[in-house]
Amino acid sequence: MVAVHGSAPRSPGSALAVGVDRAVIGSASGSCVEGAVYDLCQEALASGACTLESFGY
């Protein structure tokens, strides 16, 4: 996580890593964002491209 504005369950610097075997280490949010981050990791592994996403307001 790069930055947080307002309340958030995790602080900046938290991380979630997904391996090619779909194993997960860490946590990005502990909320519904967690699933979206997992999906983005899967897309990045498949395409080899990085992305920067924003969630919330």
C-alpha positions in Angstrom: 0.0 0.0 0.0 1.5 3.4 -1.0 -0.8 5.8 0.8 -4.0 6.1 2.9 -6.4 9.0 3.0 -9.1 8.8 5.8 -9.6 5.7 7.8 -8.2 2.4 6.6 -7.7 -1.1 8.2 -4.0 -1.2 7.2 -1.3 1.5 7.2 0.9 2.6 4.3 3.6 0.0 3.7 1.4 -3.0 4.1 1.8 -5.6 1.4 0.2 -8.6 -0.2 2.2 -10.9 -2.5 0.7 -13.6 -4.7 2.8 -16.4 -6.2 2.4 -18.1 -9.5 1.0 -21.0 -7.5 -1.7 -18.6 -6.1 -0.2 -18.7 -2.6 -0.8 -15.4 -0.7 1.4 -13.8 1.9 0.5 -10.7 3.7 -2.6 -8.4 3.6 -3.5 -5.3 1.7 -6.6 -4.3 3.5 -8.5 -7.0 5.2 -11.7 -5.9 3.5 -13.3 -6.4 0.1 -10.3 -4.6 -1.5 -8.3 -7.7 -0.6 -10.1 -9.8 -3.3 -9.6 -7.0 -5.9 -5.9 -6.8 -5.1 -5.6 -10.6 -5.4 -7.2 -10.4 -8.9 -4.9 -7.6 -9.9 -1.9 -9.6 -8.9 -3.1 -12.5 -11.0 -3.5 -10.2 -14.0 0.0 -8.8 -13.4 1.5 -12.3 -13.2 -0.2 -13.3 -16.5 0.6 -10.1 -18.4 4.0 -9.2 -16.8 2.7 -5.6 -16.6 2.5 -3.5 -13.4 -0.4 -1.3 -12.4 -1.3 1.3 -9.8 -4.9 1.3 -8.6 -6.9 3.5 -6.3 -9.7 2.3 -4.1 -12.3 4.2 -2.2 -13.4 7.8 -2.7 
